[in-house]
Amino acid sequence: MAVDLSFYKSSLSEEIRDEGRAQGLEQGLEQGHVQRAAEDVLLVLEQRGLEVTDEVRGLITGCGDAELLRAWLVRAVVVSEAEEIFEGE
């Protein structure tokens, strides 16, 4: 018994696959941006010689909000202790 699989090659199915690829690419880029932002916050804290505890590192790397990470990066430049970047949140 032969199974008709021609619908997998239709323009509609191609469109759906393309949309899925584009969406996956966009999500991957956003995740990369967020990961880079977290790395930047940690880099600033470490370069300033501030102690970064496992708890602080976990909060920073676990954050998925690029805008919040940007706010923490700005604070990381001036705080006297790493934990202070979270004040006001």
N, C-alpha and C positions, 0 to 999 in steps of 0.2 A: 504494500500500500504506500503510495507516494504522498508526501505532505507538501502542500503548496506554501512555500516560504517567500513568495515574491513580494508580499506586503512589507517585508523587511527592507526592500530596496526602493520603496515608493518615496516620492518627494516629501510626503508628510512625515514618514519615519525618519528620513534624513534630517528634516527640520527639527524634529524632537531631539534627535541625538546631538545636533549642533547646539541647541539651546542648553542641553545638559552639559556639554563640554564647556560652553561659555560660562555657565553658572559655576561649574566646578573651578574653572580658572579664576573667576572673580573671588570666590571664597578662598582659594589658595593664596591669592595675592593679599587679601585682607588679613589672613592669618599670618602671613610673612611680615606684613607691616606691623602688626601687633607684637609679634615676637621680637622684631628689631627694636621697637619702642621700649620693650621691657629690658632688652640687653643694654640699650642706651642709658636707662635709669641706673641699672646696676653698675655700668662702667663709670658713670660720673661719681656715684657714691664711693666706689672702690678707688678711683683715682684721687679722690679727695682724702683718702686714708680713713674713711669712716668704716666702722665694723658693720658688716652686713650679716645678720644672723640668718639661720635657716628659715625662721619664721618670716622675716622680712623678704628674703629671697623668694619664698613660696608665694607670698601675697603679690609680689611684683610679677613673677612669671605666670601666676594663675589668673592675672587680670586679662580680660578680653576686650576691654574698652580703651580704644586708642586715645580718646580725648582725656580720659582719666590718667593714663600713662604719661601723656604730654604735660598735664598739670604736675604730676609727681616729678617729672624731669626738671621742670622749672624750679620746683622746691628743692630738688637734690643739689642744686648749685649753691644754695645758701644755708641749708640746715646744718646744725652742729652735731646731730645724731641721725642715723638713717631712719629711725622710727618716726621722726618728725615729718617726713613727707606725707604721712597719712593723716595728719592733723587737719581737721575741718571736713573730713569725709564722714 
